[in-house]
Amino acid sequence: MDKHRSDKLRSFFDVEELKMSLILLFTSIIFSVAGQLLIKHGMNKSGKLYLTKEPLVSIKKIITNKFVVLGFMSYGISAIVWLIVLNKMPLSLAYPLVSSSYILIAIFSTLFFKEKIPSLRWLSMAIIIIGIILLSNS
């Protein structure tokens, strides 16, 4: 195989490897975001919790809440996928891209929990998006 063709083939596999790494990274992010949303939903359904007055009752409410359990399972899946990502990508690239989860959490919080997000917070997230774009082009 000539050198030009060999370099082209290596470049193709590098691009394919990068695509797969990014797919895994965003899969990890999606499971992390889903976990956070499930836990928040579960905690909203739990009612008042008193860790000082009735700690065992409150802890039982938390650990028997199906949404909280599903949320932690989602976190677990996210962590496993994240380990694979760390094996394939530089941490200095992968970890900053995780900040895209902030934007996803904000969007889904407004949709599912009707949270009001101030303009300054949206502006801050726009700056994060700019940073993600700059980072991904580095």
C-alpha positions in Angstrom: 0.0 0.0 0.0 1.4 3.4 -0.9 2.1 6.0 1.8 -0.6 8.4 0.5 -3.3 5.7 0.7 -2.0 4.5 4.1 -2.3 8.1 5.5 -5.8 8.5 4.0 -6.9 5.2 5.6 -5.4 6.1 9.0 -7.1 9.5 8.8 -10.4 7.7 8.0 -10.1 5.5 11.1 -9.1 8.5 13.3 -12.3 10.3 12.2 -14.4 7.2 12.8 -12.8 6.7 16.2 -13.5 10.3 17.1 -17.1 10.0 15.9 -17.6 6.9 18.1 -15.9 8.6 21.1 -18.2 11.6 20.7 -21.3 9.4 20.4 -20.2 7.6 23.6 -19.5 10.9 25.3 -22.9 12.3 24.5 -24.5 9.0 25.5 -22.9 9.4 28.9 -24.2 13.0 29.1 -27.7 12.0 28.2 -27.8 9.3 30.8 -26.4 11.7 33.4 -29.0 14.3 32.5 -31.8 11.7 32.6 -30.5 10.6 36.0 -30.7 14.2 37.4 -34.2 14.7 36.0 -35.4 11.4 37.4 -34.0 12.2 40.8 -35.5 15.7 40.8 -38.9 14.2 39.9 -38.6 11.6 42.6 -37.6 14.2 45.2 -40.5 16.4 44.1 -42.9 13.5 44.7 -41.3 12.7 48.1 -42.9 15.5 50.0 -41.1 17.1 52.9 -38.1 15.4 54.2 -36.7 15.9 57.7 -33.2 14.5 58.2 -33.0 16.0 61.7 -36.4 15.0 63.2 -37.1 11.7 61.4 -34.0 10.7 59.5 -34.9 7.0 59.0 -38.3 7.9 57.7 -36.8 10.4 55.3 -34.1 8.0 54.1 -36.6 5.3 53.6 -38.7 7.7 51.5 -35.7 8.5 49.3 -34.3 4.9 48.8 -37.8 3.4 48.0 -38.7 6.1 45.5 -38.7 4.4 42.1 -37.7 7.6 40.3 -34.7 8.2 42.6 -33.7 4.5 42.1 -34.1 4.9 38.3 -32.1 8.1 38.4 -29.2 6.4 40.2 -29.3 3.6 37.7 -29.1 6.1 34.9 -26.1 7.7 36.7 -24.5 4.2 36.9 -24.9 3.7 33.1 -23.5 7.1 32.5 -20.5 6.3 34.7 -19.8 3.0 32.8 -20.0 4.7 29.4 -17.8 7.6 30.8 -15.1 5.0 31.7 -15.1 3.9 28.0 -14.9 7.6 26.9 -11.9 8.2 29.2 -10.2 5.2 27.5 -10.7 6.7 24.1 -10.4 10.5 24.5 -8.1 13.0 26.2 -9.7 14.1 29.5 -8.9 17.7 28.6 -11.3 17.4 25.7 -13.9 15.1 27.1 -14.5 16.7 30.5 -15.2 20.3 29.3 -17.8 18.9 26.8 -19.7 17.5 29.8 -20.6 21.1 30.5 -23.2 20.8 27.7 -25.2 18.9 30.3 -25.8 22.3 32.1 -27.7 23.5 29.0 -29.7 20.3 28.7 -30.7 20.4 32.4 -31.8 24.0 32.1 -33.9 23.3 29.0 -35.5 20.2 30.5 -36.1 21.9 33.8 -38.2 24.5 32.1 -40.1 21.9 30.2 -40.7 19.3 32.9 -40.6 21.2 36.1 -41.8 24.6 34.9 -38.7 26.3 36.4 -38.2 29.9 35.5 -34.7 30.7 34.4 -33.5 34.3 34.5 -32.0 36.0 31.4 -28.6 36.2 33.0 -28.5 32.5 33.5 -29.4 31.9 29.8 -26.7 34.4 28.8 -24.2 32.4 31.0 -25.2 29.2 29.2 -24.8 30.9 25.8 -21.2 31.6 26.9 -20.8 27.9 27.8 -22.0 27.0 24.4 -19.5 29.3 22.7 -16.8 27.7 24.8 -18.0 24.2 23.8 -17.8 25.2 20.1 -14.3 26.7 20.5 -13.2 23.6 22.4 -14.6 21.2 19.8 -12.7 23.1 17.1 -9.3 22.8 18.9 
